[in-house]
Every structure is written in structure tokens, then in C-alpha cells.
Amino acid sequence: MPETTHIETAPAPSPVVANPPSLPSPAGSAGVLPDAASPAIAREGWPIVAGFVVVGVLVSGIAYLGLYRVGLERFSYPIMLGALLLIMWCIWFFRDPPRRLPAEPGVALSPADGVVCLIDHAPLPPELREAMGEPATPRQRICVFMNVFNVHVNRSPVGATVRSAVHHHGKFFNASFDKASELNERYGLGLELPDGRTMACVQIAGLVARRIVCRVREKDVLTPGQRFGLIRFGSRVDVYLPEGATPLVKVGDPSVAGETKLALLGGASPSSQSESHAGSEACS
């Protein structure tokens, strides 16, 4: 029986706007948009960071006092250093730096920090497909893999309305494996663009990750680059593009959430599509 991951829903979503921006044809960068204010450490990480601090101080104190009594307190210093490094890593993991959001219409931004590990065609996950009323037609998919050293705060790739938000219980294979998109614990957002087209953004738990946080609900309106959730300790986010979108990245490219342009949302020429398909390969 697979282990159940707890999905946390924050008491209130991040700030949203009443009307998402339209999607005119991209005509070059128009600068950057201001990022919404947010704590330097994601609030979902506060209890965990506090726990690391408490345990680290207790372990260091016990080690020092115990070894001090026998005149070997110097051997407690590596333990203190190890505790400090773990605390610093935990703070680093839950960091939430501001981003320079491109003010360019008609593009899909990366939802996650990491590396593009897969570009292919695949149908939406069945539970999300059912919730959105979409057929099982394969869509262009771009997958971003996050390791434990990446920022794990996820951001909306586009300005859109959340049409569906669906949680699926699953397993915990390495998120870099292609089968992770079918078998792993995941939380999918079905998004409706202002022009009526649909796309999806799916958070996938990995081998180490055991908790997915999604801050938004159905009918929420997202702006491009808006924070919408977090996955703890190594994971992956898949973006299912709308019809007519053209990837701007290739497998192996680094990705920065809210900054890297993953795809053009408008139509694509056959030559550009075939070039992007040639770079498709499995995550590794």
C-alpha cells in the first residue's frame, strides 16, 4: 500500500488580480514586472527550519557537555559544525528570492528552478483530464527537474484562471524518471488562458520529496510568475502547453522559475516545431 503524502493548502492564496492579461503576439521584451513581496524564507519552511535549529542546538549542547566532563570537548566541535551546516542547508532550501518577471506577452515562463529534463508529447494526467473535460490528445510537454539545492517555490507559467486543481495519491520514484509523471504523487492545475485555450502545470513529488504544497484553488486567477506552491526536497514540475505553442528551450537547459521563457504561446512554423522535437529525450 503506497505511502500517503499530505497536501497542504494555505489559508489564503497569494495576491491575485481580477483580470489576467491578454495574450497578443509576442513582439520582443517590454522590460520586467515587479515581483510580489514575500518573506526571504517560504512560510511553509518556517516550522522545519525551527525544528532543525532546536535539534541542532540540543545535539550540540549535549555533545559538548558530555565530552567536556571527560576533557574531550574538542571532539564536540565537528558535531556543532555539522549541525550548523544542516541548519544553513535547510534555510537555503526554503529560500524564496525575488525574481525579475519578463513583461513579455504571449510566453510561458518556467514554473520551477532546475534543469529541463524532458520535452515530448503526452496526454494530460487522467485525473486532471477528467476534471477539465479534455480529450486524451497528446500535448507538448516540458518537464523541469529540481534537485535538493534548487529553489523549490513554484510559480505560475502564465496569466490564467485555475479551471481545475486535482490531487493524485501515488508512489515516490525518482522524479527524473519519465514514469514519475504517471505513477508518482502529484498535484495538477488545469489553467484556462484569456483566449480560451487550456494548459496544465503539474507538481510531482520525487524520491525524497514527501509533501506538495499548493496555495491556489479552482477559479483563482493567476498572474505570470506568481507563486502558487512548493514541493519539499527534490521533485519535478511538468508544463503541458496549449495548442499552437512553440518551445524555446531544449533538454539540458537551466531553468529559473518566473524568469526563463519556456515557450511561445502563439502558433509555430513546422520547421521550428520539428527542431524542438529533435531535442526531445527522456529525463536523466
DRENZA-403864 format. One record per residue (C-alpha): residue in three letters; x, y, z. Coordinates in steps of 0.5 Angstrom, whole numbers, plus 500, padded with zeros to 3 digits. Layout:
% DRENZA-403864
 code   x   y   z
  ALA   X   Y   Z
...
% end
This chain:
% DRENZA-403864
 code   x   y   z
  MET 500 500 500
  PRO 503 507 498
  GLU 505 512 503
  THR 500 518 503
  THR 503 525 502
  HIS 500 530 506
  ILE 498 536 501
  GLU 498 543 505
  THR 493 548 503
  ALA 495 555 505
  PRO 489 559 509
  ALA 490 564 503
  PRO 493 565 496
  SER 498 569 494
  PRO 495 576 491
  VAL 491 576 485
  VAL 489 580 480
  ALA 481 581 478
  ASN 483 580 470
  PRO 489 577 467
  PRO 493 580 462
  SER 491 579 455
  LEU 496 575 450
  PRO 498 579 444
  SER 503 576 439
  PRO 510 577 442
  ALA 514 583 440
  GLY 520 583 444
  SER 521 584 451
  ALA 518 590 455
  GLY 522 590 461
  VAL 521 587 467
  LEU 515 586 472
  PRO 515 588 480
  ASP 515 581 484
  ALA 510 581 489
  ALA 513 582 496
  SER 515 575 500
  PRO 519 573 506
  ALA 526 571 504
  ILE 524 564 507
  ALA 518 561 505
  ARG 513 561 510
  GLU 512 553 509
  GLY 519 552 511
  TRP 519 556 518
  PRO 517 550 522
  ILE 522 546 519
  VAL 528 551 520
  ALA 526 552 527
  GLY 526 544 528
  PHE 533 544 525
  VAL 535 550 530
  VAL 532 546 536
  VAL 535 540 535
  GLY 542 542 532
  VAL 542 547 539
  LEU 540 541 543
  VAL 545 536 540
  SER 551 541 540
  GLY 550 542 547
  ILE 549 535 550
  ALA 555 533 546
  TYR 559 539 549
  LEU 557 538 556
  GLY 558 530 555
  LEU 565 531 553
  TYR 567 537 557
  ARG 566 533 563
  VAL 572 528 561
  GLY 576 533 558
  LEU 575 532 551
  GLU 570 538 549
  ARG 574 539 543
  PHE 571 533 539
  SER 564 536 540
  TYR 566 542 535
  PRO 565 537 529
  ILE 558 536 531
  MET 557 543 532
  LEU 560 545 525
  GLY 555 539 522
  ALA 549 542 526
  LEU 550 549 523
  LEU 551 546 516
  LEU 545 543 517
  ILE 541 549 519
  MET 544 553 514
  TRP 542 548 508
  CYS 535 548 511
  ILE 535 555 511
  TRP 538 555 504
  PHE 533 550 501
  PHE 527 554 503
  ARG 529 561 501
  ASP 525 565 496
  PRO 529 570 493
  PRO 525 576 489
  ARG 525 575 481
  ARG 525 579 475
  LEU 519 577 471
  PRO 519 579 464
  ALA 514 584 462
  GLU 513 580 455
  PRO 506 578 453
  GLY 505 571 450
  VAL 510 567 453
  ALA 510 561 458
  LEU 515 562 464
  SER 519 557 468
  PRO 515 554 474
  ALA 521 552 477
  ASP 528 553 478
  GLY 532 547 476
  VAL 534 543 469
  VAL 530 542 463
  CYS 530 534 463
  LEU 524 532 458
  ILE 521 535 452
  ASP 516 531 449
  HIS 508 530 447
  ALA 504 527 453
  PRO 496 527 455
  LEU 494 530 461
  PRO 494 526 467
  PRO 488 522 467
  GLU 485 526 474
  LEU 486 533 471
  ARG 484 531 464
  GLU 477 528 467
  ALA 477 535 472
  MET 478 539 466
  GLY 474 535 461
  GLU 479 535 456
  PRO 481 529 451
  ALA 487 524 451
  THR 490 528 446
  PRO 498 529 447
  ARG 500 536 448
  GLN 507 539 448
  ARG 510 538 455
  ILE 516 541 458
  CYS 519 538 465
  VAL 523 541 470
  PHE 527 537 475
  MET 529 540 481
  ASN 535 538 486
  VAL 535 539 493
  PHE 540 545 492
  ASN 535 549 488
  VAL 530 554 490
  HIS 523 550 491
  VAL 518 555 491
  ASN 514 554 484
  ARG 511 560 480
  SER 505 560 475
  PRO 508 560 468
  VAL 502 564 465
  GLY 497 569 467
  ALA 491 565 467
  THR 485 562 471
  VAL 485 556 475
  ARG 480 551 472
  SER 482 545 476
  ALA 486 543 482
  VAL 487 536 483
  HIS 491 532 488
  HIS 493 525 486
  HIS 496 520 491
  GLY 502 516 488
  LYS 509 513 489
  PHE 516 516 490
  PHE 520 514 484
  ASN 526 519 483
  ALA 523 525 479
  SER 528 525 474
  PHE 525 518 471
  ASP 519 519 466
  LYS 515 514 469
  ALA 514 519 475
  SER 509 523 471
  GLU 505 517 471
  LEU 506 514 478
  ASN 508 519 483
  GLU 505 523 488
  ARG 502 530 484
  TYR 498 536 484
  GLY 495 538 478
  LEU 493 545 476
  GLY 489 546 470
  LEU 489 553 467
  GLU 485 557 462
  LEU 488 563 458
  PRO 485 569 457
  ASP 484 567 450
  GLY 480 560 452
  ARG 486 555 451
  THR 488 551 456
  MET 494 548 459
  ALA 497 545 465
  CYS 502 545 471
  VAL 503 539 475
  GLN 507 539 481
  ILE 511 532 482
  ALA 514 529 488
  GLY 520 525 488
  LEU 524 520 491
  VAL 526 525 497
  ALA 520 529 497
  ARG 514 528 501
  ARG 510 534 501
  ILE 507 538 496
  VAL 504 545 498
  CYS 499 548 493
  ARG 497 555 495
  VAL 491 556 490
  ARG 484 554 489
  GLU 480 553 483
  LYS 477 560 480
  ASP 483 563 483
  VAL 486 568 478
  LEU 494 568 477
  THR 499 573 474
  PRO 505 571 470
  GLY 511 569 475
  GLN 506 569 481
  ARG 508 564 487
  PHE 503 558 487
  GLY 506 553 491
  LEU 512 549 494
  ILE 515 542 493
  ARG 520 539 499
  PHE 526 536 498
  GLY 527 534 490
  SER 522 534 485
  ARG 519 536 478
  VAL 514 540 475
  ASP 511 539 468
  VAL 508 544 464
  TYR 503 542 459
  LEU 503 547 453
  PRO 497 550 449
  GLU 496 548 442
  GLY 500 552 438
  ALA 505 554 443
  THR 513 553 441
  PRO 518 551 446
  LEU 524 556 447
  VAL 528 551 451
  LYS 532 545 450
  VAL 533 539 454
  GLY 539 540 459
  ASP 538 548 459
  PRO 538 551 466
  SER 531 554 468
  VAL 530 560 473
  ALA 522 560 476
  GLY 519 566 474
  GLU 525 568 469
  THR 526 563 464
  LYS 522 563 458
  LEU 520 556 456
  ALA 515 557 450
  LEU 512 562 446
  LEU 504 561 446
  GLY 502 563 439
  GLY 503 559 433
  ALA 509 556 431
  SER 512 554 424
  PRO 513 547 422
  SER 521 548 422
  SER 521 551 429
  GLN 517 545 431
  SER 521 540 428
  GLU 527 543 431
  SER 524 543 438
  HIS 522 535 437
  ALA 529 533 435
  GLY 532 536 442
  SER 526 531 446
  GLU 529 526 450
  ALA 528 523 457
  CYS 530 526 464
  SER 537 523 466
% end
